Amino acid sequence: MSRSLTHSILAVAILTTSLAVAADWPGFRGLKGNAVSEEASFPLKWSKDENVKWRIDMPNRGNESPIVSNGHVFATSATDDGTTRRLHCFDRKDGKQKWVKEVTVAEKEKTHQTNPFGAATPAADGEKVIVWHGSAGLYCYDFEGNELWKKDLGPVGHIWGYGSSPVIHDGLVYLNYGPGEAQFLVAVKLADGEVAWKVDEPGGNNARQGKMAGSWSTPVIVKRGAETQLVCSMPTRVVGVDPKTGDLIWECQGLIGRNGNLVYTSPVVADETVICLGGYTGPGVAVKLGGTGDVTESHRVWHATDKNPQRISSGVVVGEHLFMANAGPGTFQCLEVATGKEVWKARGPGANHWGQMVFANGHLYVTNQKGATVVFEPSTEEYKEVATNQLDAASNSTPAFSDGEIFLRTAKSLYCIAAE
């Protein structure tokens, strides 16, 4: 194990011991949107019968991920035809459902069989929870299940459906809306749902240079000194905007792929570098923060244009390396953050990965499409598997980590995993 990696793990452990209150997992990829838990005690092994605190049946499959906020667990579901979409609220102590809110969709909406409706992960701030139901709109509820507001942002229409998740920060809710005939970044006020700003992305779902285009990327909040940016991967480029106004701070080209201008992953931040990876074997870019305007020539650190794996899971940075779990083929990779070069590649235990990888307890966790969560060491030498934990059904979701417990969504069930 490298010295930098050891220091990184020790820093996480030291920080964890100073936490007085366990961290919630209130949105997609966790508290900071980086898929890192700052706690240090989670189970490494479980099964359908081992280390299960509770399990509840879900009415329909879904690609969303559960979140945990202020003693509540939130998840979504939808009927197979998408006409009814739901937000579920559960008590984290015992899994009992507190309430469920349903939204009816009149017009048929496009999606793909691999991406059922209910694909967006909710976001919460301890008092309010936001859920995006695609063409049905953006909804806000309090923790008692009372609807506070809803916002119709227009139809979504893509052959692969929708999947970006809302992000709550500093009184605003951010969303990468689309893909469809229109794709745009939008911020609405958490208090009342009124639009604070909206910035259209040129092209939407229209073919560009004869290729399908679309972004399912969830934006991330990036803090650099006194400056805060909202960074998102769009169909052909990466953008950093002012989160208060939507004004463009910088853009970097480089996500145009041979098979389509498609992005499924979210940006991954490593100190001063943002890494964004295209889908459908598309390219990846690393951008150094600090520039303004078009920074393609001045701040693009590397541009991986060779044929890459299919990437839906965003990966996690540990120390000076990026660890990836790929969607096709189902391989794991360790890449250098500084260069993008591959350090090692290994086959996982027999399935592709759509769920996001998480760094917790000094280990990497990722759930594959067969519903098995693989746990391995963040080694820069080789793939070192610790456990493969199989549950009851397939899964495209990301586990949530909170107070020593892991919350997992499969096509059939919602689990709370905890040491017995």
VEXDREN-2710 file (C-alpha; in Angstrom, 1 decimal):
% VEXDREN-2710
k/r/px/py/pz
1/MET/0.0/0.0/0.0
2/SER/1.4/3.4/-1.0
3/ARG/2.4/6.0/1.6
4/SER/-0.1/8.5/0.3
5/LEU/-2.9/6.0/0.4
6/THR/-2.0/5.0/4.0
7/HIS/-2.1/8.7/5.0
8/SER/-5.5/9.1/3.4
9/ILE/-7.0/6.2/5.2
10/LEU/-5.4/7.3/8.5
11/ALA/-6.8/10.8/8.0
12/VAL/-10.3/9.4/7.5
13/ALA/-9.9/7.3/10.7
14/ILE/-8.7/10.3/12.8
15/LEU/-11.6/12.4/11.5
16/THR/-14.1/9.7/12.3
17/THR/-13.0/9.5/16.0
18/SER/-13.7/13.3/16.4
19/LEU/-17.3/13.0/15.1
20/ALA/-19.8/13.5/17.9
21/VAL/-22.8/12.6/15.8
22/ALA/-23.0/10.0/13.1
23/ALA/-23.3/11.5/9.6
24/ASP/-26.5/11.1/7.6
25/TRP/-26.4/10.0/4.0
26/PRO/-28.8/12.6/2.6
27/GLY/-28.4/12.4/-1.1
28/PHE/-26.9/10.7/-4.1
29/ARG/-23.3/9.6/-3.3
30/GLY/-23.6/10.9/0.3
31/LEU/-23.3/14.0/2.3
32/LYS/-20.7/15.7/0.1
33/GLY/-21.6/13.9/-3.2
34/ASN/-18.2/12.2/-3.2
35/ALA/-19.2/8.7/-2.2
36/VAL/-17.0/8.8/0.9
37/SER/-18.2/8.0/4.4
38/GLU/-16.2/9.6/7.3
39/GLU/-17.2/6.8/9.7
40/ALA/-15.1/3.8/10.4
41/SER/-17.3/0.9/11.5
42/PHE/-19.4/-0.9/8.9
43/PRO/-19.9/-4.6/8.3
44/LEU/-17.7/-6.2/5.7
45/LYS/-19.8/-9.4/5.2
46/TRP/-23.5/-10.2/5.1
47/SER/-26.1/-12.3/3.3
48/LYS/-29.9/-12.6/3.2
49/ASP/-29.7/-14.1/6.7
50/GLU/-26.6/-12.7/8.2
51/ASN/-26.1/-9.2/9.6
52/VAL/-29.6/-8.1/8.5
53/LYS/-31.2/-5.7/11.0
54/TRP/-34.4/-5.4/8.9
55/ARG/-35.7/-6.1/5.4
56/ILE/-38.9/-4.8/3.8
57/ASP/-40.5/-5.6/0.4
58/MET/-40.6/-2.9/-2.2
59/PRO/-43.7/-2.8/-4.5
60/ASN/-41.6/-2.3/-7.8
61/ARG/-38.0/-2.3/-8.9
62/GLY/-36.1/0.9/-9.2
63/ASN/-32.6/2.3/-10.0
64/GLU/-32.7/5.0/-7.3
65/SER/-30.6/4.7/-4.2
66/PRO/-31.9/5.0/-0.6
67/ILE/-31.0/8.0/1.5
68/VAL/-30.9/8.6/5.3
69/SER/-31.8/11.8/7.0
70/ASN/-32.7/12.6/10.6
71/GLY/-33.9/9.1/11.5
72/HIS/-35.7/8.6/8.2
73/VAL/-34.9/6.4/5.2
74/PHE/-36.3/7.5/1.8
75/ALA/-36.6/5.5/-1.4
76/THR/-38.7/5.6/-4.6
77/SER/-40.7/3.2/-6.7
78/ALA/-43.0/3.3/-9.7
79/THR/-45.4/1.1/-11.5
80/ASP/-43.8/-0.7/-14.5
81/ASP/-45.7/1.6/-17.0
82/GLY/-44.7/4.7/-15.0
83/THR/-48.2/5.9/-14.5
84/THR/-47.8/5.9/-10.7
85/ARG/-44.6/7.1/-9.0
86/ARG/-44.0/7.1/-5.3
87/LEU/-41.8/8.4/-2.6
88/HIS/-41.6/6.1/0.5
89/CYS/-40.5/7.2/4.0
90/PHE/-39.4/4.5/6.5
91/ASP/-38.3/4.6/10.1
92/ARG/-34.6/3.8/10.1
93/LYS/-34.9/1.9/13.5
94/ASP/-37.2/-0.9/12.3
95/GLY/-38.0/-0.3/8.6
96/LYS/-41.7/0.4/9.2
97/GLN/-43.2/2.6/6.5
98/LYS/-44.2/6.0/7.9
99/TRP/-45.9/7.2/4.7
100/VAL/-45.9/7.0/1.0
101/LYS/-46.8/9.7/-1.5
102/GLU/-48.0/8.9/-5.0
103/VAL/-48.0/11.0/-8.1
104/THR/-50.0/10.1/-11.2
105/VAL/-48.6/10.6/-14.7
106/ALA/-51.1/10.9/-17.5
107/GLU/-48.9/10.8/-20.6
108/LYS/-46.7/7.9/-21.4
109/GLU/-43.0/8.7/-20.9
110/LYS/-40.1/7.0/-22.7
111/THR/-37.6/4.8/-20.9
112/HIS/-35.7/1.6/-21.3
113/GLN/-36.3/-1.8/-19.6
114/THR/-33.0/-1.5/-17.8
115/ASN/-33.9/1.9/-16.4
116/PRO/-37.3/1.6/-14.7
117/PHE/-39.2/4.7/-13.6
118/GLY/-38.2/6.0/-10.2
119/ALA/-34.6/6.3/-11.3
120/ALA/-33.7/9.5/-9.5
121/THR/-32.4/9.4/-5.9
122/PRO/-34.1/11.8/-3.4
123/ALA/-32.3/14.5/-1.5
124/ALA/-33.0/15.7/2.1
125/ASP/-31.8/18.3/4.6
126/GLY/-33.2/16.9/7.8
127/GLU/-36.5/18.7/7.5
128/LYS/-37.5/18.6/3.8
129/VAL/-37.1/15.9/1.2
130/ILE/-37.0/16.5/-2.6
131/VAL/-37.9/13.9/-5.2
132/TRP/-37.8/14.2/-9.0
133/HIS/-40.4/12.1/-10.8
134/GLY/-39.3/12.9/-14.4
135/SER/-42.0/14.5/-16.5
136/ALA/-44.3/14.5/-13.4
137/GLY/-42.1/17.2/-11.9
138/LEU/-40.1/18.1/-8.8
139/TYR/-41.8/17.6/-5.4
140/CYS/-40.9/18.8/-1.9
141/TYR/-42.4/17.2/1.3
142/ASP/-41.7/17.7/5.0
143/PHE/-40.8/14.7/7.1
144/GLU/-44.4/14.2/8.0
145/GLY/-45.3/13.6/4.4
146/ASN/-47.0/17.0/3.8
147/GLU/-46.5/18.3/0.3
148/LEU/-44.9/21.8/0.5
149/TRP/-44.6/22.5/-3.2
150/LYS/-44.2/21.0/-6.7
151/LYS/-42.6/22.3/-9.8
152/ASP/-43.4/21.3/-13.4
153/LEU/-40.1/21.7/-15.4
154/GLY/-41.4/20.2/-18.6
155/PRO/-41.4/16.7/-20.2
156/VAL/-38.5/14.3/-20.2
157/GLY/-38.2/12.2/-23.3
158/HIS/-35.3/9.9/-24.0
159/ILE/-35.2/6.3/-25.1
160/TRP/-33.1/5.5/-22.0
161/GLY/-35.2/7.5/-19.5
162/TYR/-34.0/9.9/-16.8
163/GLY/-31.7/9.4/-13.9
164/SER/-30.0/12.5/-12.6
165/SER/-30.6/13.3/-8.9
166/PRO/-31.4/16.6/-7.1
167/VAL/-28.8/18.3/-4.9
168/ILE/-29.6/20.6/-2.0
169/HIS/-27.1/23.3/-1.1
170/ASP/-27.5/26.7/0.6
171/GLY/-31.2/27.1/0.2
172/LEU/-31.3/25.9/-3.4
173/VAL/-32.2/22.6/-5.2
174/TYR/-30.0/21.9/-8.2
175/LEU/-31.0/19.5/-11.0
176/ASN/-29.5/18.4/-14.3
177/TYR/-32.8/18.2/-16.1
178/GLY/-33.1/15.8/-19.0
179/PRO/-32.2/14.3/-21.2
180/GLY/-34.8/15.0/-23.8
181/GLU/-35.6/17.6/-26.4
182/ALA/-34.4/20.0/-23.8
183/GLN/-31.5/19.6/-21.3
184/PHE/-30.7/22.2/-18.8
185/LEU/-29.2/23.0/-15.4
186/VAL/-31.7/24.5/-13.1
187/ALA/-31.8/25.8/-9.5
188/VAL/-35.1/26.2/-7.6
189/LYS/-35.6/27.7/-4.2
190/LEU/-35.9/25.1/-1.4
191/ALA/-38.4/27.3/0.4
192/ASP/-41.0/27.5/-2.3
193/GLY/-39.9/25.8/-5.5
194/GLU/-39.6/29.0/-7.5
195/VAL/-36.9/29.0/-10.2
196/ALA/-33.8/30.9/-9.2
197/TRP/-32.0/30.3/-12.5
198/LYS/-32.1/28.0/-15.5
199/VAL/-29.3/27.5/-18.1
200/ASP/-30.1/25.5/-21.3
201/GLU/-27.6/23.1/-22.7
202/PRO/-27.5/23.3/-26.5
203/GLY/-28.7/20.3/-28.5
204/GLY/-30.7/18.5/-25.9
205/ASN/-31.5/15.0/-27.1
206/ASN/-31.0/15.8/-30.8
207/ALA/-28.3/13.9/-32.6
208/ARG/-25.0/15.7/-32.7
209/GLN/-22.7/14.8/-35.6
210/GLY/-25.1/11.8/-36.2
211/LYS/-24.8/10.6/-32.6
212/MET/-27.2/10.3/-29.7
213/ALA/-26.6/12.9/-27.0
214/GLY/-27.6/13.0/-23.3
215/SER/-26.4/13.5/-19.8
216/TRP/-27.6/11.6/-16.7
217/SER/-24.8/13.2/-14.5
218/THR/-25.7/14.4/-11.1
219/PRO/-24.0/17.8/-10.3
220/VAL/-21.6/18.2/-7.5
221/ILE/-20.8/21.2/-5.2
222/VAL/-17.1/22.0/-5.3
223/LYS/-15.5/24.3/-2.8
224/ARG/-12.1/25.8/-3.7
225/GLY/-10.9/28.3/-1.1
226/ALA/-13.6/31.0/-0.8
227/GLU/-15.2/30.1/-4.1
228/THR/-18.0/27.5/-4.5
229/GLN/-18.9/26.0/-7.9
230/LEU/-21.5/23.7/-9.3
231/VAL/-19.8/21.2/-11.6
232/CYS/-21.6/18.9/-14.0
233/SER/-20.8/16.7/-17.0
234/MET/-22.9/17.6/-20.0
235/PRO/-23.1/15.7/-23.3
236/THR/-20.0/17.1/-24.9
237/ARG/-18.2/19.1/-22.2
238/VAL/-17.8/19.7/-18.5
239/VAL/-19.0/23.0/-17.0
240/GLY/-18.4/24.9/-13.7
241/VAL/-21.1/27.5/-12.9
242/ASP/-21.8/30.0/-10.1
243/PRO/-24.3/28.1/-7.9
244/LYS/-26.1/31.4/-7.0
245/THR/-26.6/32.7/-10.6
246/GLY/-25.9/29.9/-13.0
247/ASP/-23.3/32.0/-14.7
248/LEU/-20.6/30.0/-16.5
249/ILE/-17.3/30.1/-14.8
250/TRP/-15.5/27.6/-17.0
251/GLU/-16.0/24.9/-19.5
252/CYS/-13.8/22.1/-20.8
253/GLN/-14.4/20.2/-24.0
254/GLY/-13.6/16.5/-24.5
255/LEU/-16.6/14.2/-23.9
256/ILE/-17.6/13.6/-27.5
257/GLY/-17.5/9.9/-28.1
258/ARG/-17.3/7.6/-31.1
259/ASN/-20.6/5.9/-30.2
260/GLY/-22.5/8.9/-28.9
261/ASN/-22.2/12.0/-26.7
262/LEU/-23.4/10.3/-23.6
263/VAL/-22.5/10.8/-19.9
264/TYR/-23.8/8.7/-17.1
265/THR/-21.2/9.3/-14.4
266/SER/-21.0/12.2/-12.0
267/PRO/-17.9/14.4/-11.6
268/VAL/-15.3/13.1/-9.2
269/VAL/-13.2/15.7/-7.3
270/ALA/-9.6/15.0/-6.2
271/ASP/-8.1/18.1/-4.5
272/GLU/-7.7/20.6/-7.4
273/THR/-8.7/18.2/-10.1
274/VAL/-12.2/17.2/-11.4
275/ILE/-12.4/13.9/-13.3
276/CYS/-15.4/13.4/-15.7
277/LEU/-15.9/10.2/-17.7
278/GLY/-18.0/9.6/-20.7
279/GLY/-20.3/6.6/-21.3
280/TYR/-20.7/4.1/-24.1
281/THR/-16.9/3.6/-24.3
282/GLY/-16.5/7.4/-24.6
283/PRO/-13.6/9.5/-23.5
284/GLY/-12.7/10.9/-20.1
285/VAL/-11.1/14.2/-19.0
286/ALA/-9.4/15.6/-16.0
287/VAL/-9.6/19.4/-15.4
288/LYS/-7.6/21.5/-13.0
289/LEU/-9.7/24.0/-11.1
290/GLY/-8.9/27.7/-11.2
291/GLY/-9.5/28.7/-14.8
292/THR/-12.2/30.8/-16.4
293/GLY/-13.8/30.6/-19.8
294/ASP/-12.9/27.8/-22.2
295/VAL/-10.1/26.0/-20.2
296/THR/-9.7/23.1/-22.7
297/GLU/-6.1/24.1/-23.7
298/SER/-5.0/25.7/-20.4
299/HIS/-6.4/23.4/-17.7
300/ARG/-7.2/20.0/-19.2
301/VAL/-4.8/17.7/-17.4
302/TRP/-5.5/14.6/-19.5
303/HIS/-7.9/13.4/-22.1
304/ALA/-8.4/9.6/-22.4
305/THR/-9.6/9.1/-25.9
306/ASP/-8.8/5.4/-26.4
307/LYS/-11.7/2.9/-26.3
308/ASN/-12.8/2.8/-22.7
309/PRO/-15.2/0.6/-20.8
310/GLN/-18.8/1.4/-20.5
311/ARG/-19.0/3.6/-17.4
312/ILE/-22.1/4.3/-15.3
313/SER/-20.6/4.1/-11.8
314/SER/-18.6/7.2/-11.1
315/GLY/-15.7/5.8/-9.1
316/VAL/-14.0/7.0/-5.9
317/VAL/-10.8/8.8/-5.3
318/VAL/-8.6/7.5/-2.5
319/GLY/-5.2/9.2/-2.1
320/GLU/-3.7/9.7/-5.6
321/HIS/-5.8/7.1/-7.3
322/LEU/-9.3/6.7/-8.8
323/PHE/-11.0/3.3/-8.4
324/MET/-13.6/2.4/-10.9
325/ALA/-16.3/-0.3/-11.2
326/ASN/-17.3/-0.6/-14.9
327/ALA/-20.7/-1.5/-16.5
328/GLY/-19.3/-3.4/-19.5
329/PRO/-17.3/-5.4/-19.1
330/GLY/-17.7/-5.8/-15.3
331/THR/-14.1/-5.0/-14.4
332/PHE/-12.5/-3.0/-11.6
333/GLN/-9.8/-0.5/-12.4
334/CYS/-7.2/1.6/-10.5
335/LEU/-6.2/4.7/-12.3
336/GLU/-3.7/7.5/-11.6
337/VAL/-5.5/10.8/-10.9
338/ALA/-2.5/12.8/-12.2
339/THR/-2.3/11.0/-15.6
340/GLY/-5.4/8.8/-16.1
341/LYS/-3.1/5.8/-16.7
342/GLU/-4.3/2.4/-15.6
343/VAL/-2.4/0.9/-12.7
344/TRP/-4.3/-2.4/-12.7
345/LYS/-7.5/-4.0/-14.0
346/ALA/-9.3/-7.1/-12.7
347/ARG/-12.5/-9.0/-13.3
348/GLY/-15.2/-8.7/-10.7
349/PRO/-17.3/-11.7/-9.6
350/GLY/-19.3/-12.0/-12.7
351/ALA/-21.6/-9.0/-13.2
352/ASN/-21.6/-5.4/-14.4
353/HIS/-21.9/-2.4/-12.2
354/TRP/-24.4/0.5/-12.4
355/GLY/-24.4/1.4/-8.7
356/GLN/-21.8/3.9/-7.4
357/MET/-18.7/2.8/-5.6
358/VAL/-18.4/4.0/-1.9
359/PHE/-15.2/4.3/0.2
360/ALA/-16.1/3.5/3.9
361/ASN/-14.4/1.8/6.8
362/GLY/-11.1/1.8/4.8
363/HIS/-12.6/-0.4/2.1
364/LEU/-14.4/0.0/-1.2
365/TYR/-18.0/-1.2/-1.6
366/VAL/-20.0/-1.6/-4.8
367/THR/-23.2/-3.4/-5.6
368/ASN/-23.3/-5.2/-9.0
369/GLN/-26.3/-5.9/-11.2
370/LYS/-26.8/-9.4/-9.7
371/GLY/-27.4/-7.8/-6.3
372/ALA/-24.0/-8.8/-4.8
373/THR/-22.0/-6.1/-3.0
374/VAL/-18.3/-6.5/-3.5
375/VAL/-15.9/-5.3/-0.8
376/PHE/-12.3/-4.9/-1.6
377/GLU/-9.2/-3.0/-0.5
378/PRO/-8.1/0.3/-2.1
379/SER/-4.8/-1.3/-3.0
380/THR/-2.6/0.3/-5.7
381/GLU/-0.8/-3.0/-6.2
382/GLU/-3.6/-5.3/-7.3
383/TYR/-7.2/-6.2/-6.8
384/LYS/-7.7/-7.5/-3.2
385/GLU/-11.2/-8.8/-2.6
386/VAL/-12.4/-9.0/0.9
387/ALA/-16.0/-10.3/0.4
388/THR/-18.9/-10.8/-2.0
389/ASN/-22.2/-10.3/-0.2
390/GLN/-25.2/-11.7/-2.2
391/LEU/-28.8/-10.5/-1.6
392/ASP/-32.1/-11.5/-3.0
393/ALA/-32.4/-9.8/-6.4
394/ALA/-30.7/-7.7/-9.0
395/SER/-29.7/-4.1/-8.2
396/ASN/-28.6/-1.0/-10.0
397/SER/-28.5/1.0/-6.7
398/THR/-25.8/2.5/-4.5
399/PRO/-25.7/1.7/-0.7
400/ALA/-26.1/4.4/1.9
401/PHE/-23.8/4.4/4.9
402/SER/-24.9/5.9/8.2
403/ASP/-24.1/5.3/11.9
404/GLY/-22.5/1.8/11.3
405/GLU/-25.4/0.7/9.1
406/ILE/-25.7/0.1/5.4
407/PHE/-28.9/0.6/3.5
408/LEU/-29.3/-1.4/0.3
409/ARG/-32.0/-1.4/-2.4
410/THR/-32.6/-4.4/-4.7
411/ALA/-35.3/-4.9/-7.2
412/LYS/-37.4/-6.7/-4.5
413/SER/-36.4/-5.3/-1.2
414/LEU/-34.8/-2.5/1.0
415/TYR/-32.3/-3.8/3.5
416/CYS/-30.7/-2.4/6.6
417/ILE/-27.3/-4.2/7.1
418/ALA/-25.8/-4.0/10.6
419/ALA/-23.4/-6.1/12.7
420/GLU/-25.4/-8.4/14.9
END
